Amino acid sequence: MMLQITTGIIIGTGMSFFMSGIITGVNTGIEDGFILRWMKAWGIAWLIATPMAVVIGPLARKLALRIVGNTKV
């Protein structure tokens, strides 16, 4: 259980960080105030993405095992 939670936190943190930065740059440009806008967007995204990754991660793993079969990793 602790592994699933830790994995979800790492995935949620990384994905929300990069995606919020990319989308903030695309939508508002990389100019004055970019870092502040990005960090604000990341904070909001992290609050949503991290719990979702913790919940969806194990479900995604089960679905992937059904698709590819239960092979040893």
Rosetta blueprint (number, residue, H / E / L):
1 M L
2 M H
3 L H
4 Q H
5 I H
6 T H
7 T H
8 G H
9 I H
10 I H
11 I H
12 G H
13 T H
14 G H
15 M H
16 S H
17 F H
18 F H
19 M H
20 S H
21 G H
22 I H
23 I H
24 T H
25 G H
26 V H
27 N H
28 T H
29 G L
30 I L
31 E L
32 D L
33 G L
34 F H
35 I H
36 L H
37 R H
38 W H
39 M H
40 K H
41 A H
42 W H
43 G H
44 I H
45 A H
46 W H
47 L H
48 I H
49 A H
50 T H
51 P H
52 M H
53 A H
54 V H
55 V H
56 I H
57 G H
58 P H
59 L H
60 A H
61 R H
62 K H
63 L H
64 A H
65 L H
66 R H
67 I H
68 V H
69 G L
70 N L
71 T L
72 K L
73 V L
